[in-house]
Structure formats: structure tokens, C-alpha cells
Amino acid sequence: MTEPLSESLQGAERLALLYRVSQAFNSSLDLDEVLNRVMDEVIAATRAERGFLMLPDAGGALGFRAARGMDQRTIEAPEFQISRGLVDRVAREGQPVLTSDAQSDDSLKSRASVMLLGLRSVLCVPLQIKGMVLGVVYVDSRIRAGIFKQADLELLTAIASSAAVAIENARLYQVAVDKGRLERELQLARDMQASLLPRETPTIAGWEFAGHWRPAREVAGDFYDFIPLGGGQWSLVIADVSDKGMAAALFMALSRSIVRASVTNNVWPVDGISHANRLIFADSANGMFVTMFYAQIDSESGEVIYVNGGHNPPLWYRAATGELTGLERTGMALGVFEAAPYKQHSAQLSAGDLILMYTDGVTDAIDAHGDRFGDERLRRFVLDHHDASAADLVTALAQAIHEFTGEAMPFDDVTLVAVRRL
């Protein structure tokens, strides 16, 4: 067998080799390409019969990522037979192992895999960067003993050090690429979700409407909607899905579509919401549900017929008395029980009256000290701004919540809907 390249290398040649190897490793940021180049250089330098590069999987177990034979061919999976105990030891301790004859090495010959595979010369070094073991490089020969010397260990350790840097750079690059792709996909999802919200508020003589939507994350589980019913009637919806993230966003889109279809095909709000509940329940295999306040407004009479399905009670300000009343729940959240009972109640809005609908991201907003915005602060805000326009009210409230939370991470989506009779 040809002697290992390391034995014929002198100082200047060794440095030149390591420089060339480093250049080869760092000429690509594709992780698989880097791993294969590492093994090509390892086999060329050691003239080993076989070589393997192993990295931990998501569960932390070392797995084969690249393999080479003496003729530089890629070794196929059925030939992946090595001493796992030896490899695990190097990965655990971060120290290289060199044995000239595994069959007579007291520390290895007791291992069943060494005897079974007939391993003779074995060299295994860790891939380390800043004291952290990224994986291992393993080479062996089953042909004869004494193939690897101390010079091989030193050379392979130097190659592994350069390889570890290249592997980490490629890994970080892939993480950045994946993160960028995910961010683009999430931004697209957010844009699509935002497109489901009303582009314009209803324009009805004698009335003002306004809405505000701010996701806590890239996508939200909250939504609101204005639905024209004809004959001077409009429906207002505000809702909050029980979960967060992409799952909540998908469930939000589903719920919005179901509610729109249900209320436009049923005269009475209670019938529309009951129908929507049955459909949402049927599609909620993972146990998700949605709290919802639904109101049907007659712009001529000022009557508001509503169903509150487990949602935060909207605040009704009555201009004549200065009272602030909560429109309490008339049923449970949609999607919990198929036959959940719902009731509809009514409120008569007079000139100057206001209804503010909101999701729990408003009252549950937390400042840097862990204090909640809370129900009482919200009530005081509405009373202090009862004469503001609907648009000014939601804008000012959204700003007040932002100032209250400061630098604290948003806890939940914030959604607001205001309606005022002039």
C-alpha cells in the first residue's frame, strides 16, 4: 500500500497542503459540497482504505454525512460499518484516537465491532471549533496494521480544524438562507392575511366605523370584518382564534370565510352564528376554537342585534347618561361544542353612542414591569375619549397600548373595532 502523504511532507510542503485544503474547504458555502471536499482531502492525505465524516442529527446522535473509499469513490450505506463506540468516545471527549493495530490495542480489542470488522489501523479526530465538537472524521484500514503514524494524526487534526471552520460557516449560511426564506414566506402569509381584512370602512350617513389590526407576530389569529347585508344593514365581526402562529392564521382565514357565508344566508344573527359554529367545529380536529362578537346594525333605526360567542364584552357608551356598559356573552366560543346554544340580544344606539369592540390583546397587554393594561384602564380610556371620532378613538387607543408596553415584547394580537352613531 502507498505510504500516507503525511510521512513524505516536510514543513513548507505541509503548510502548502493545509493552505490548499483550507482554500478548497472555503470555496463553497453549500454544506454537502463542503463535506464531500473534506473527505476527498482526508483520503488524499491519509491514503486510508475508508473514511467517514459524521455530524449530529436533530436528536444529537451522530450520523454519516459523507463517506469515501481509497479510490475516492463514494461509499454506499451498506458499507457504513465502523466502531461506533470509538466514534462516540471521540465526540464526547473531544480527543483524537490513533491506533496502529486495533486488534492488539488493549483499549479497543475488547470492542466487538473492532474484532467483527477486522479493523487494524484506525484514526479518528474531532471536528472542533472554539471547544465545541461539531462532529468527527474517521478513517481506517482493514488491510494491515501500522498504516497511520503520529504525523498522520497531526495532519488530520490540522485538516479537521480547518474543516470545522468551513462546516460551521456553511451551516450558518444555510441557517441564514433558511431564515430568510422563512421570513419571506411569513411576510407573504402576513400580506395575504392582511388582504382578508376590510380595505375600506362602511360609508353610511349618520355613522362612523373604524378598525385596527396589529399582529404580535408575523401572522395573527385575530380578525375583524364589515359585511354588507343590504337594506341599510351591516354586520360587524371581531374574533380571536385560541392559538397563535401559522396554525392560528390558517384557522382565522377558515373562520372568516365560514362566518361570512353563514350570516349572509341566515336572517337572524343567532341562526348565522349557530350555523358557523357547527361548521367550525367540524373543521376543528386539533381542538382550536374562536371567540367572536357578531353585531348586525340597522342604520335606519339604530338597533344593534348581537351574539357574543365567548368574546371580551364590547364597551357601549351611552351619550345620554354617560354610562359605559359591557355587552356580555350570550354563548360560548365557536368550535368548542357542535350543538352549543347561542342567544341574541339587542341594543338601541342613539346619537352620540359608541361601541368599542376589542380582543384580549388589549387588556392583556403587559408593560416592562409585568403590569396589565387591564379592563379598568380601558374603561377610563373610553370615557376620556367618548367624544372622539371612531377613527381617532382606535388610533389613540392603539397608540396608548404601544406606549404602555414600551419595549416589552407584544404578548398578543391587538384588534379594535369602533362604531359610533352621529
ZAGUNU-181552 format. One line per 2 residues: their letters; for each residue x, y, z of C-alpha. Coordinates in nm, 4 decimals. Each point is the difference from the previous one (the first is absolute). Layout:
N
A) X,Y,Z; ...
END
This chain:
422
MT) 0.0000,0.0000,0.0000; 0.1227,0.3549,-0.0727
EP) 0.1273,0.1782,0.3094; -0.2119,0.2807,0.1437
LS) 0.0690,0.3382,-0.1536; 0.0767,0.1417,0.3433
ES) 0.3193,-0.2025,0.0312; 0.1519,0.1571,-0.3117
LQ) -0.0922,0.3574,0.0871; 0.2543,0.2425,0.1402
GA) -0.0772,0.3315,0.1690; -0.0524,0.2232,-0.3044
ER) -0.1854,-0.2706,-0.1896; -0.2246,-0.0637,0.2976
LA) -0.0911,0.3686,0.0243; -0.0657,0.0117,-0.3730
LL) -0.2267,-0.3033,0.0272; -0.1948,0.1467,0.2905
YR) -0.0382,0.3295,-0.1862; -0.1285,-0.1816,-0.3089
VS) -0.2365,-0.2048,0.2135; -0.1294,0.3121,0.1748
QA) -0.0582,0.1705,-0.3353; -0.1890,-0.3033,-0.1262
FN) -0.2152,-0.0174,0.3113; -0.0907,0.3674,-0.0030
SS) -0.0735,0.0278,-0.3711; -0.3605,-0.1056,0.0562
LD) -0.2775,0.0721,0.2477; -0.2032,-0.3034,-0.1002
LD) 0.0255,-0.2330,0.2996; -0.0187,-0.3268,-0.1943
EV) 0.2634,0.1205,-0.2440; 0.2279,0.1045,0.2864
LN) -0.0394,-0.3379,0.1709; 0.0880,-0.1877,-0.3168
RV) 0.3059,0.2187,-0.0584; 0.1121,-0.0649,0.3555
MD) -0.0118,-0.3742,-0.0548; 0.1781,0.0250,-0.3355
EV) 0.2879,0.1835,0.1677; 0.0033,-0.2335,0.3012
IA) 0.0300,-0.3119,-0.2169; 0.2653,0.1665,-0.2179
AT) 0.2060,0.0949,0.3064; -0.0281,-0.3261,0.1960
RA) -0.0315,-0.2555,-0.2843; -0.2481,-0.1787,0.2247
ER) -0.2087,-0.2905,-0.1234; -0.3207,0.1657,0.1166
GF) -0.1001,0.3346,0.1423; -0.3172,0.1332,0.1588
LM) -0.1157,0.3415,0.1163; -0.2727,-0.0001,0.2624
LP) -0.2137,0.2842,0.1328; -0.2724,-0.0057,0.2667
DA) -0.3608,-0.0119,-0.1146; -0.2846,0.2006,0.1535
GG) -0.0093,-0.2432,0.2924; 0.3738,0.0238,0.0643
AL) 0.0900,-0.3465,-0.1343; 0.2973,-0.0168,-0.2352
GF) -0.0960,-0.0871,-0.3544; 0.1962,-0.0582,-0.3204
RA) 0.0131,0.3091,-0.2235; 0.2861,-0.0843,-0.2371
AR) 0.1982,-0.3161,-0.0744; 0.2913,-0.0838,-0.2282
GM) 0.2028,-0.3032,-0.1033; 0.3686,-0.0169,-0.0844
DQ) -0.0793,0.0560,-0.3694; -0.1981,0.3176,0.0884
RT) -0.3273,-0.1730,-0.0798; -0.2997,0.0718,0.2210
IE) -0.0624,-0.2861,0.2402; -0.3606,-0.1145,0.0030
AP) -0.2089,-0.0469,0.3144; 0.0307,-0.3822,0.0282
EF) 0.3744,0.0463,0.0594; -0.0472,0.2444,0.2900
QI) 0.1495,-0.2361,0.2574; 0.2349,0.1560,0.2535
SR) 0.0703,-0.0076,0.3714; -0.2799,0.2248,0.1302
GL) 0.1361,-0.0176,0.3515; 0.3285,0.1500,-0.1156
VD) -0.1732,0.2749,-0.1960; -0.2314,0.0865,0.2890
RV) 0.2981,0.0176,0.2352; 0.1845,0.2471,-0.2243
AR) -0.3141,0.2138,-0.0362; -0.0636,-0.0078,0.3739
EG) 0.3554,0.0668,0.1202; 0.1178,0.2164,-0.2885
QP) 0.3314,-0.1869,-0.0166; 0.1399,-0.1799,-0.3083
VL) 0.0721,-0.3719,-0.0036; 0.2801,-0.1703,-0.1948
TS) 0.0648,-0.3711,0.0036; 0.2527,-0.1822,-0.2148
DA) -0.1606,-0.3385,0.0622; -0.3503,-0.0041,0.1451
QS) 0.0128,-0.3792,0.0321; 0.2733,0.0230,0.2643
DD) -0.0902,0.3381,0.1531; -0.1177,-0.0681,0.3577
SL) -0.2414,0.2958,-0.0111; -0.1653,-0.1183,-0.3224
KS) 0.0374,-0.3738,-0.0469; -0.2731,-0.0717,0.2537
RA) -0.2513,0.1836,-0.2190; -0.2066,-0.2519,-0.1940
SV) -0.0177,0.2246,-0.3059; 0.3797,0.0225,-0.0248
ML) 0.0369,-0.3773,-0.0009; -0.3034,-0.0625,-0.2194
LG) 0.1047,0.2510,-0.2659; 0.3649,-0.1013,0.0118
LR) 0.1160,0.3589,0.0489; 0.3768,0.0520,0.0111
SV) 0.1112,0.3621,-0.0406; -0.2506,0.2548,0.1307
LC) 0.0187,0.3793,0.0213; -0.2848,0.2131,0.1322
VP) 0.0120,0.3737,0.0718; -0.2647,0.2465,0.1185
LQ) -0.1238,0.2906,-0.2090; 0.0301,0.2797,0.2547
IK) -0.0485,0.3733,0.0006; 0.0434,0.2110,0.3128
GM) -0.0060,-0.3128,0.2142; -0.3300,-0.1189,-0.1466
VL) -0.0015,-0.3376,-0.1753; -0.1928,0.0241,-0.3277
GV) 0.0601,-0.3596,-0.1035; 0.2789,-0.2473,-0.0730
VY) 0.2174,-0.1160,-0.2881; 0.0783,-0.3708,0.0036
VD) 0.2402,-0.1938,-0.2260; 0.1120,-0.3606,0.0197
SR) 0.1699,-0.2870,-0.1757; -0.0945,-0.3638,0.0279
IR) 0.2905,-0.1128,-0.2190; 0.2983,0.0274,0.2323
AG) 0.1203,0.1576,0.3225; 0.2308,0.2987,0.0349
IF) -0.1447,0.2031,-0.2847; -0.0473,0.3166,0.2082
KQ) 0.2761,0.1774,0.1936; 0.0139,0.2968,0.2358
AD) 0.0607,0.2236,-0.3018; -0.3330,-0.1144,-0.1445
LE) -0.1751,0.0863,0.3235; 0.1518,0.3487,0.0015
LL) -0.0812,0.0601,-0.3659; -0.3552,-0.1284,0.0283
TA) -0.0548,0.2097,0.3142; 0.1147,0.3095,-0.1903
IA) -0.2245,-0.0856,-0.2954; -0.2917,-0.0621,0.2364
SS) 0.0542,0.3388,0.1636; -0.0222,0.1731,-0.3372
AA) -0.2943,-0.2173,-0.0978; -0.1894,0.0873,0.3190
VA) 0.0172,0.3708,-0.0838; -0.1219,-0.0626,-0.3548
IE) -0.2799,-0.2285,0.1207; -0.1166,0.2519,0.2586
NA) 0.0068,0.2809,-0.2581; -0.2037,-0.2119,-0.2416
RL) -0.2422,-0.0955,0.2758; -0.0477,0.3615,0.1102
YQ) -0.0475,0.1041,-0.3602; -0.2682,-0.2657,-0.0437
VA) -0.1686,0.1166,0.3199; 0.0007,0.3560,-0.1357
VD) -0.1392,-0.1166,-0.3351; -0.2725,-0.2033,0.1704
KG) -0.0812,0.2888,0.2313; -0.0227,0.2395,-0.2923
RL) -0.2241,-0.2403,-0.1889; -0.2204,-0.0456,0.3064
ER) -0.0185,0.3750,0.0548; -0.1033,0.0526,-0.3623
EL) -0.2643,-0.2713,0.0288; -0.1287,0.1457,0.3265
QL) -0.0098,0.3483,-0.1505; -0.1967,-0.1382,-0.2931
AR) -0.2357,-0.1739,0.2429; -0.0418,0.3234,0.1947
DM) -0.0700,0.1967,-0.3178; -0.2562,-0.2586,-0.1084
QA) -0.1596,0.0040,0.3437; -0.0138,0.3792,0.0034
SL) -0.1712,-0.0123,-0.3390; -0.2882,-0.1880,0.1654
LP) -0.0720,0.2980,0.2243; -0.2342,0.2761,-0.1181
RE) 0.1709,0.2365,-0.2434; -0.2551,0.2701,0.0743
TP) -0.2365,0.0767,0.2826; -0.3735,0.0290,-0.0690
TI) -0.1159,0.3428,-0.1133; -0.3476,0.0524,0.1429
AG) -0.1596,0.3365,0.0666; -0.0243,0.0626,0.3725
WE) 0.2542,-0.2691,0.0954; 0.3745,-0.0402,0.0478
FA) 0.1957,-0.3246,-0.0110; 0.3679,-0.0745,0.0594
GH) 0.2243,-0.3028,0.0434; 0.3567,-0.0691,0.1101
WR) 0.2027,-0.3233,-0.0268; 0.3527,-0.0556,0.1325
PA) 0.1444,-0.3522,0.0118; 0.2312,-0.0859,0.2883
RE) 0.1969,-0.2262,-0.2350; 0.0395,-0.0289,-0.3750
VA) -0.3540,-0.1325,-0.0311; -0.3021,0.0298,0.2247
GD) -0.2980,-0.1901,0.1333; -0.2152,0.3128,0.0353
FY) -0.2214,0.1439,-0.2708; -0.2826,0.2428,-0.0512
DF) -0.2444,0.0468,-0.2838; -0.2713,0.2288,-0.1346
IP) -0.2642,-0.1929,-0.1953; -0.2676,0.1785,-0.2081
LG) -0.3403,-0.1663,0.0341; -0.2054,0.2370,-0.2135
GG) -0.3005,0.2098,0.0930; 0.2093,0.2360,0.2129
QW) 0.1293,-0.2817,0.2174; 0.3610,-0.0869,0.0754
SL) 0.1672,-0.2695,0.2054; 0.3066,0.0586,0.2148
VI) 0.2229,-0.2865,0.1111; 0.2977,-0.0130,0.2318
AD) 0.1591,-0.3342,0.0867; 0.2999,-0.1609,0.1682
VS) 0.1265,-0.3523,-0.0765; 0.1127,-0.2005,0.3038
DK) 0.3529,-0.0651,-0.1295; 0.2822,0.2070,-0.1485
GM) 0.2317,-0.0246,-0.2972; -0.0629,-0.1556,-0.3397
AA) -0.2602,-0.2473,0.1269; -0.2056,0.2849,0.1447
AL) 0.0374,0.1996,-0.3211; -0.1363,-0.2863,-0.2087
FM) -0.2855,-0.0562,0.2444; -0.0715,0.3724,-0.0073
AL) -0.0408,-0.0050,-0.3795; -0.2263,-0.3052,0.0242
SR) -0.2152,0.1554,0.2734; -0.0370,0.3276,-0.1874
SI) -0.1222,-0.1771,-0.3127; -0.2430,-0.2162,0.1956
VR) -0.1471,0.2948,0.1910; -0.0418,0.2078,-0.3145
AS) -0.1853,-0.2808,-0.1757; -0.2116,-0.0864,0.3042
VT) -0.1265,0.3468,0.0911; -0.0846,0.0984,-0.3566
NN) -0.2163,-0.3111,-0.0360; -0.1889,0.0427,0.3286
VW) -0.2314,0.2863,0.0910; 0.0574,-0.0061,0.3745
PV) 0.3471,0.0363,0.1544; -0.0566,-0.2892,0.2408
DG) -0.0765,-0.2345,-0.2895; 0.3048,0.1129,-0.1958
IS) 0.2376,-0.0424,0.2946; -0.1495,-0.3375,0.0941
HA) 0.0542,-0.1199,-0.3555; 0.3556,0.1372,-0.0020
NR) 0.0715,-0.1774,0.3287; -0.1010,-0.3366,-0.1433
LI) 0.2250,0.0451,-0.3030; 0.2955,0.1245,0.2036
FA) -0.0409,-0.2894,0.2430; 0.0052,-0.2463,-0.2903
DS) 0.3292,0.1462,-0.1268; 0.1638,0.0339,0.3426
AN) 0.1596,-0.3436,0.0281; 0.2930,0.1385,0.2003
GM) -0.2204,0.1541,0.2678; 0.0341,0.3622,-0.1086
FV) -0.2890,0.2399,0.0554; -0.0767,0.3655,-0.0549
TM) -0.1620,0.2595,0.2250; -0.2190,0.2367,-0.1970
FY) -0.2244,0.3021,0.0374; -0.2449,0.0416,-0.2850
AQ) -0.2290,0.3028,-0.0348; -0.2636,0.0788,-0.2602
ID) -0.0737,0.3717,-0.0304; -0.3107,0.1609,-0.1433
SE) 0.1274,0.3394,-0.1105; -0.3512,0.1469,-0.0163
SG) -0.1308,-0.0956,0.3427; 0.3316,-0.0260,0.1850
EV) -0.0845,-0.3467,0.1290; 0.2963,-0.2299,0.0563
IY) -0.0752,-0.3729,0.0260; 0.3015,-0.1924,0.1225
VN) 0.1332,-0.3410,0.0993; 0.3020,-0.0197,0.2275
GG) 0.1674,-0.3391,-0.0363; 0.2397,-0.0087,0.2939
HN) 0.1615,0.3316,-0.0950; 0.1127,0.2968,0.2072
PP) -0.3113,0.2112,0.0682; 0.0049,0.3048,-0.2316
LW) -0.0467,0.3340,0.1764; -0.3162,0.1959,-0.0799
YR) 0.0153,0.3698,0.0856; -0.3400,0.1682,0.0305
AA) 0.0225,0.3711,-0.0641; -0.3292,0.0827,0.1713
TG) 0.1086,-0.1372,0.3390; 0.3795,-0.0253,-0.0257
EL) -0.0253,-0.3687,0.0938; 0.2453,-0.2611,-0.1228
TG) -0.1534,-0.3480,-0.0303; 0.1531,-0.3312,-0.1029
LE) -0.1823,-0.2047,-0.2623; 0.0332,-0.3297,0.1832
RT) 0.0379,-0.3492,-0.1398; -0.3052,-0.1738,-0.1423
GM) 0.1694,-0.3315,-0.0763; 0.3337,-0.1788,-0.0052
AL) 0.2893,0.0236,-0.2422; -0.0625,-0.1458,-0.3443
GV) 0.1422,-0.3447,-0.0685; -0.0156,-0.1356,0.3565
FE) -0.3270,-0.1965,-0.0197; -0.1967,-0.0804,-0.3129
AA) -0.3390,0.0666,0.1597; 0.1055,0.2976,0.2128
PY) -0.3015,0.2238,0.0773; 0.0094,0.3697,-0.0924
KQ) -0.2297,0.2904,0.0726; -0.0276,0.3368,-0.1669
HS) -0.0449,0.3238,0.1914; -0.0627,0.3510,-0.1225
AQ) 0.1115,0.3525,0.0788; -0.1499,0.3260,-0.1240
LS) 0.2639,0.2529,-0.1023; -0.0959,0.3651,0.0179
AG) 0.1852,0.3031,-0.1303; 0.3442,0.0261,0.1614
DL) 0.0049,-0.3635,0.1108; 0.3118,-0.2056,-0.0557
IL) 0.0907,-0.3710,0.0036; 0.3630,-0.1062,0.0301
MY) 0.0832,-0.3624,-0.0796; 0.3423,-0.1400,0.0861
TD) 0.1970,-0.3223,0.0388; 0.1769,-0.1100,0.3168
GV) 0.3313,0.1248,-0.1371; -0.1186,0.3419,0.1179
TD) -0.0745,-0.0754,0.3649; 0.2763,-0.2619,0.0256
AI) 0.2692,0.2334,-0.1352; 0.2916,-0.0025,0.2462
DA) 0.2530,0.2730,0.0738; 0.3666,-0.0418,0.0939
HG) -0.0964,-0.0524,0.3666; -0.2475,-0.2782,-0.0756
DR) -0.3091,0.2159,0.0631; -0.3090,-0.0521,-0.2209
FG) -0.1730,0.2736,-0.1933; -0.3146,-0.1455,0.1531
DE) -0.3740,0.0552,-0.0188; -0.0113,0.3041,0.2248
RL) 0.2620,0.1906,-0.1968; -0.1915,-0.0800,-0.3189
RR) -0.3271,0.1241,0.1490; 0.1629,0.3254,0.1118
FV) 0.1477,0.0471,-0.3447; -0.3396,-0.0377,-0.1704
LD) -0.1643,0.2405,0.2439; 0.2783,0.2540,-0.0545
HH) -0.0310,-0.0285,-0.3795; -0.3751,-0.0533,-0.0353
DA) -0.0408,0.3036,-0.2251; 0.2789,-0.0978,-0.2431
SA) -0.0822,-0.1274,-0.3459; 0.0073,-0.3760,-0.0494
AD) 0.3250,0.0251,-0.1970; 0.1654,0.2295,0.2549
LV) -0.1087,-0.2261,0.2852; 0.1593,-0.3178,-0.1368
TA) 0.3137,0.1882,-0.1077; 0.0423,0.1591,0.3424
LA) -0.0680,-0.3282,0.1813; 0.2496,-0.1900,-0.2157
QA) 0.2586,0.2689,0.0772; -0.0795,-0.0129,0.3721
IH) 0.0544,-0.3769,0.0039; 0.3286,0.0416,-0.1875
EF) 0.1208,0.2614,0.2475; -0.1119,-0.2149,0.2932
TG) 0.1897,-0.3094,-0.1131; 0.3091,0.1973,-0.1036
EA) 0.2863,-0.2333,-0.0886; -0.1771,-0.3069,0.1388
MP) -0.0623,-0.2786,-0.2507; -0.3639,0.0066,-0.1209
FD) -0.1920,-0.2684,0.1875; -0.2899,-0.0380,-0.2419
DV) -0.1605,0.1410,-0.3114; -0.1819,0.3303,0.0441
TL) -0.3222,0.0504,-0.1951; -0.2531,0.2806,0.0413
VA) -0.3308,0.0909,-0.1623; -0.1959,0.3137,0.0829
VR) -0.3453,0.1064,-0.1176; -0.1635,0.3339,0.0847
RL) -0.3431,0.1346,-0.0782; 0.0180,0.3697,-0.0765
END
